[in-house]
Amino acid sequence: MASVSEPVRVRFAPSPTGRTHLGSGRTALFNFLLARQTGGEFILRIEDTDRKRYQADAERELLESLRWLGLHWDEGPDVGGPHAPYHQSQRGEIYLNYALQLVERGHAYPCFCSPQRLTELRQQQASRKESQRYDGLCRQLPPPEAQARIRAGESYVIRFKIPGSGSITVRDHLRGNITVQNQNIDDYILVKSDGLALYHLAAMVDDHLMKVTHVIRGSEWLPTFPLHAHIIRAFGWEEPIWTHLSIFLKPSGKGKMSKRDAANLMKDGFSIYLLDLREMGYIPEAVVNWIALMGWGYDDHTEFFTIDDLIEKFSLERLNPAPAAINISKLDHFNGMHIRRLELADLAQRVKPYFEAAGYQVDDERLLEIAPLIQERLPTLDDAPRIAGFFFDEDVNPDPPELVGKNMTAAESLAAVQRAYQVLSELAEFSSEAVDEPLRNLAEQLDLKAAQLLGILRVAITGQRVSPPLFETISVLGREVVLRRLKEATALLQDMHAD
Ligand code: GLU
């Protein structure tokens, strides 16, 4: 059920100060889904006003992560759009002008308090166990006096003037009305002494200018949400519909996910960063499915969603404000499901870089033959070389003791390999169907269980105890390679037998 029928304008507005994690991916995804569902626009805006914390690498990683997930934006830094520039760092003058408008209308004021005074103030408040906030000293300054101090070159910031009494009621789409006493809201800084605007002003101005209809963002912005509404109302602008997403809990479900938890997860071989997930062999379809269900659900049982399903079924109403725990094993499950749906040619191309990264020289034709053999078995793409690298190896170097069949001696195993060699070398055809029956018959003749014989042959041919289906594997490897590997196994077993 679509909750919004008009085309929306939504934005994802990250600050590139660190790596892009699944929380950002989820916020971007929900915005994207609503835009696509309603035929609206998805805007990417880079909130890089904090130049000290800005990282160019983080911005590159951000764009790459979004592209990898398939969340393409209609307006943004690289594609442009009617409201360019989309980097806030290039819009400084716009914000300054709006801040001055607020000063003129009495909704903001210049504050000349030195950083030293503010530090002392905070210390005093802390020692009195009071909440730390600006005490409003410069609110009182008569405007002509303030202007004179500005002209005299004194350093100042611009603060928002929260009304001295009363309260404000704001509406979150999931949580309903939230009422806050104005005396509990700080006079936040809108523009710093260097003339650069801070997030609170810049984002509100941009949301207005960029005609954003719905703001979907993290719930870390709930505490300053009343301030944001105050700013918008001071300008007399229309408010967007606000939705604050749930927070993430650690995989244990106990407590909010922190940077340290993320580092600990990495020690355990997992990561919350999107490009790490790519490297670990997760496919974007699975990651999208997984993060969509963190804080959103269609009904109480449907779990499998493609991005097209999500575009059709997503609704703001079904978002859940309760914290969402990160369930890692679920991602593996989704990854397997989405891998099994891939077209074979697509799967072949996707596993290719993982083979190459593992040092294999691969050719497309061979990859295409292997794809159906591994599709059912791949938990993650990076498992492909471990499962199927032997297709590209010159020699598989089996571990000799593993060539000895279950409950068999080395001599018996040797005889089995030699007979299998003979049987296979006499076959006119080398398809999986053609090798199946003769090998099963051979097991019977040797008085072995099929599993015993095939177990030996598997190790001989693939070098591994676990492999894709053996007959298909034999067929793809081809007569020459299979017979050569059986020869090598024969030699190894002869050595063992001789010892
Ligand atoms: N730049 C803010 C952040 O990175 C965006 C918050 C918002 O979406 O309004 O969290």
Boltz pocket constraint, residues with backbone or C-beta under 6 A from the ligand:
constraints:
  - pocket:
      binder: B
      contacts: [[A, 11], [A, 12], [A, 13], [A, 14], [A, 15], [A, 47], [A, 199], [A, 203], [A, 216], [A, 217], [A, 218], [A, 221]]
      max_distance: 6.0
